[in-house]
Amino acid sequence: MDLDWVWDYIHLISADATRRLDLSVLREEVDGWFTPVSLPAILGSPETECEKIASQWLQRAGKRWRPFLTVAAYQALAGSNEKEISTDLKKIAVAVESFHKASLIHDDIEDGDAIRYGKKLFTPNTEFLRR
């Protein structure tokens, strides 16, 4: 990876403005999207049992690197100084995390793992996932 190129985009200087990405603030914001209050505001309230389980899984622990990198890359390359992240970009970032979580669940089922994030994977209402 060309670190000079990465830093050039993180601290992009143009003729009319200096745009800097505050990665710590962005990281905190992205992490905040996966709370019981914020997630339904982005995706809508879960209605079916499957949607409720998926929402619970998205709220569980995780580093959330994928959604963070999705938004950081967009902001670095878009050239926008907007403070507010659009709902569409939030949905894309959450979708990226959703696919990642789905791959983890699939892997855990295939490997017969019983614990993820220090919690049991299967409870009585998620036992249907094993079938």
C-alpha positions in Angstrom: 0.0 0.0 0.0 1.3 3.5 -0.8 1.0 5.2 2.5 1.8 8.6 1.1 -1.1 8.3 -1.3 -3.4 7.4 1.6 -2.3 10.3 3.7 -2.7 12.6 0.7 -6.4 11.7 0.5 -6.9 11.8 4.2 -5.5 15.3 4.4 -6.5 16.6 0.9 -5.6 20.2 0.3 -7.4 22.0 -2.5 -7.1 25.6 -3.7 -10.3 26.6 -1.8 -10.3 24.5 1.4 -8.5 22.1 3.5 -10.5 18.9 4.1 -9.5 16.6 6.9 -11.2 13.5 8.0 -11.5 13.1 11.7 -11.2 9.4 11.8 -11.8 9.1 15.6 -15.1 11.0 15.4 -16.1 9.0 12.3 -15.3 5.7 14.1 -17.5 6.7 17.0 -20.3 7.7 14.8 -20.2 4.4 12.8 -20.1 2.4 16.0 -23.2 4.4 17.2 -25.3 3.2 14.2 -25.4 -0.3 15.7 -27.4 0.5 18.8 -31.0 -0.5 19.6 -32.1 3.1 18.9 -30.0 4.0 15.8 -30.2 0.8 13.8 -34.0 0.9 13.4 -33.7 4.6 12.5 -31.4 3.6 9.6 -33.0 0.3 8.5 -36.6 0.6 9.8 -38.0 -1.4 12.7 -37.7 -5.1 12.4 -41.1 -6.8 11.9 -40.6 -10.5 11.3 -38.8 -12.9 13.6 -36.0 -13.2 11.1 -35.5 -9.4 10.9 -35.5 -9.2 14.7 -32.8 -11.9 15.0 -30.8 -10.1 12.2 -31.1 -6.8 14.1 -29.9 -8.4 17.3 -26.9 -9.9 15.6 -26.0 -6.5 14.0 -26.1 -5.0 17.5 -23.7 -7.5 19.0 -20.0 -6.8 19.4 -17.6 -6.3 16.6 -14.9 -4.1 15.4 -17.1 -2.6 12.6 -14.1 -2.0 10.3 -16.0 -2.7 7.2 -18.7 0.0 7.6 -16.1 2.4 8.9 -13.8 1.9 5.9 -16.8 2.2 3.6 -17.7 5.6 4.9 -14.1 6.8 5.2 -13.3 5.8 1.6 -16.4 7.5 0.4 -15.6 10.7 2.3 -12.0 10.7 1.2 -12.8 10.3 -2.5 -16.0 12.3 -2.8 -14.5 15.6 -2.0 -17.4 16.6 0.1 -17.1 18.8 3.3 -20.6 17.7 4.5 -20.7 17.2 8.2 -23.8 15.0 8.1 -23.5 11.5 6.6 -26.5 10.7 4.3 -29.0 8.0 5.2 -28.1 6.3 1.9 -24.4 6.1 2.8 -25.4 4.8 6.3 -27.5 2.1 4.7 -24.7 1.0 2.4 -22.3 0.8 5.3 -24.7 -1.2 7.4 -25.3 -3.5 4.5 -21.6 -4.1 4.2 -21.6 -5.1 7.9 -24.7 -7.2 7.4 -23.0 -9.3 4.7 -19.9 -9.7 7.0 -22.1 -10.8 9.9 -23.9 -13.3 7.7 -20.6 -14.8 6.6 -19.6 -15.2 10.2 -22.9 -16.9 11.1 -22.6 -19.2 8.1 -19.0 -20.0 9.1 -20.0 -20.7 12.7 -22.8 -23.0 11.6 -20.5 -24.9 9.2 -17.8 -25.3 11.9 -20.3 -26.1 14.7 -19.0 -23.3 16.8 -21.1 -22.7 20.0 -19.9 -19.2 21.0 -19.3 -15.8 19.3 -18.5 -12.6 21.1 -18.5 -14.5 24.4 -22.2 -15.5 24.0 -24.0 -18.7 22.9 -24.8 -18.7 19.2 -28.0 -20.6 19.3 -30.9 -20.0 21.6 -34.3 -21.7 21.4 -35.7 -19.0 19.0 -32.7 -19.2 16.7 -32.4 -23.0 16.6 -34.1 -22.9 13.1 -30.8 -21.6 11.8 -29.1 -25.0 12.3 -31.5 -26.7 9.9 
